[in-house]
């Protein structure tokens, strides 16, 4: 577990990465609706109640629960200059013991794309995962044709590992994904065994 902290906040040059709060609902709805055409080719099909207050309240609740239980860090990307919601980044499926790994996922609103925010957020979250959470490996996957996502991963120190067949349902169909990982450099090839 990460411990009972009132807030998690990762500060980068321009962003604060923090857990979602109920007050973010309308800004989240606006950004997701304005970016729907941009996002839907890369995401699972949105539920019918995707934008409802109740669904968002559940999102806020489960984000806090996952963080408090040490299973994930679902964070919103907030631009400090004006408190604008830029997107979200999640470290999920955290596995302890011999694995010490987690899975990275992210999205950004179309108006904030290609401005360096996602690279900044990934680097901040990876640093947090390696130094604060003591993970050794961060995994990420994206569609092979999603060149911007592949580029941001590679720019952020992730290395290509291969292809996972029918990895996730995206936009209503099972899709292959390319797999990437970022390894904590001081642990490569080392064990605690004597």
C-alpha positions in Angstrom: 0.0 0.0 0.0 1.1 3.6 -0.6 0.0 4.8 2.8 -2.9 7.1 3.7 -1.9 10.4 2.2 -4.5 13.2 1.8 -3.4 13.7 -1.8 -0.9 12.4 -4.3 0.6 15.1 -6.4 3.4 14.7 -8.9 4.8 18.0 -10.1 6.4 18.3 -13.5 7.6 21.5 -15.2 4.1 22.6 -16.3 1.7 20.0 -14.8 0.4 18.6 -11.6 -0.6 14.9 -11.7 -3.2 14.1 -9.1 -6.2 11.9 -8.4 -9.4 13.0 -9.9 -11.9 14.9 -7.8 -15.6 15.4 -8.1 -15.1 19.1 -9.0 -13.3 18.0 -12.2 -16.5 16.5 -13.7 -17.6 19.3 -16.0 -14.1 20.0 -17.2 -13.6 16.3 -17.9 -16.9 16.0 -19.8 -16.1 19.1 -21.9 -12.6 17.8 -22.8 -13.8 14.3 -23.6 -16.7 15.5 -25.7 -14.6 18.1 -27.6 -12.0 15.3 -28.3 -14.4 12.5 -29.0 -13.5 12.1 -32.7 -9.8 12.3 -31.8 -10.0 9.7 -28.9 -12.4 7.0 -30.0 -10.1 5.3 -32.6 -7.7 4.5 -29.7 -10.1 3.7 -26.8 -12.6 1.0 -25.7 -16.2 1.9 -26.6 -17.6 4.4 -24.1 -20.4 3.3 -21.9 -23.8 4.9 -22.4 -23.5 6.7 -19.1 -19.8 7.7 -19.8 -20.5 11.4 -19.1 -22.9 11.1 -16.2 -22.2 12.5 -12.7 -22.8 9.1 -11.2 -20.2 7.4 -13.5 -17.7 10.1 -12.8 -18.3 9.8 -9.0 -17.5 6.1 -9.4 -14.4 7.0 -11.3 -13.3 9.3 -8.5 -14.1 6.7 -5.9 -12.3 3.8 -7.6 -9.2 6.0 -8.4 -8.8 6.7 -4.6 -9.5 3.1 -3.7 -6.9 1.8 -6.2 -4.4 4.3 -5.0 -5.0 3.6 -1.3 -4.8 -0.2 -1.9 -1.5 0.1 -3.8 -3.0 -1.3 -7.0 -2.8 1.9 -9.2 -2.3 5.6 -9.6 -5.1 6.9 -11.9 -4.1 10.6 -12.2 -5.5 13.7 -14.0 -3.0 16.0 -15.7 -3.7 19.5 -14.6 -1.8 22.5 -16.2 -0.8 24.7 -13.3 -0.8 27.9 -15.3 -4.6 27.9 -15.5 -5.8 24.7 -13.8 -6.9 23.3 -17.2 -7.4 19.5 -17.4 -5.1 18.3 -20.1 -5.8 14.6 -20.0 -5.1 11.6 -17.7 -2.3 9.1 -17.1 -2.7 5.9 -15.1 -0.2 3.5 -13.6 -2.4 0.4 -13.1 -2.3 -3.3 -12.5 0.6 -2.9 -10.0 2.1 -6.2 -9.2 4.5 -6.6 -6.3 6.9 -9.4 -5.2 9.2 -10.7 -7.9 7.5 -8.6 -10.6 7.6 -5.1 -9.1 5.8 -3.8 -12.3 2.8 -1.8 -13.4 1.0 -0.9 -16.6 0.9 2.6 -18.1 -2.1 4.1 -19.9 -2.9 7.7 -21.0 -5.0 10.0 -23.1 -4.9 13.7 -23.8 -7.5 16.1 -25.1 -7.0 17.0 -28.8 -6.3 20.7 -28.1 -3.4 19.7 -25.9 -1.9 17.1 -28.3 1.7 17.4 -29.6 2.6 20.1 -27.1 4.9 17.9 -25.0 2.5 17.5 -22.1 2.3 13.7 -22.4 6.1 13.2 -22.5 6.3 15.4 -19.4 3.6 13.4 -17.6 5.1 10.0 -18.5 8.5 11.0 -17.3 7.1 12.4 -14.1 5.0 9.2 -13.4 7.8 6.8 -14.3 10.2 8.7 -11.9 7.5 8.4 -9.2 7.0 4.7 -9.9 10.7 3.9 -9.7 11.6 6.1 -6.8 8.5 6.4 -4.6 6.7 3.1 -5.4 9.9 1.1 -5.8 8.8 -0.5 -9.1 11.4 -2.0 -11.5 9.4 -2.2 -14.7 6.7 -0.1 -16.4 4.8 -1.7 -19.3 2.8 0.1 -22.0 0.9 -1.0 -25.1 -0.6 0.9 -28.0 -2.1 0.2 -31.4 0.7 -0.4 -34.0 -0.7 2.4 -36.2 -0.7 5.0 -33.4 2.5 6.6 -34.3 2.2 9.6 -31.9 1.7 7.2 -29.0 4.6 5.0 -30.1 6.8 8.2 -30.5 6.0 9.5 -27.0 6.8 6.2 -25.4 10.1 5.9 -27.3 11.0 9.6 -26.4 10.3 8.7 -22.8 12.7 5.9 -22.6 10.4 2.9 -23.4 11.8 0.1 -25.5 9.8 -1.9 -28.0 9.3 -5.5 -26.9 6.9 -7.1 -29.5 3.3 -7.6 -30.4 0.4 -9.0 -28.3 -2.2 -10.5 -30.5 -5.9 -9.5 -29.8 -4.6 -7.6 -26.7 -7.5 -5.2 -26.0 -10.9 -4.3 -27.4 -10.5 -0.9 -29.0 -13.4 0.9 -30.6 -15.5 -2.3 -30.5 -13.0 -4.8 -31.9 -10.1 -7.0 -30.6 -6.9 -5.4 -31.7 -3.2 -6.3 -31.7 -1.0 -4.0 -29.7 2.7 -3.2 -29.7 4.3 -3.7 -26.3 6.9 -1.4 -24.7 8.7 -1.3 -21.4 10.8 1.0 -19.3 13.2 -0.6 -16.9 14.7 0.9 -13.8 18.4 1.1 -14.8 19.9 0.2 -11.4 18.1 -3.2 -11.3 18.7 -4.6 -14.7 19.9 -8.2 -14.4 20.5 -7.9 -10.6 18.9 -10.0 -7.9 19.0 -10.1 -4.2 20.2 -13.7 -4.3 23.7 -14.2 -3.0 
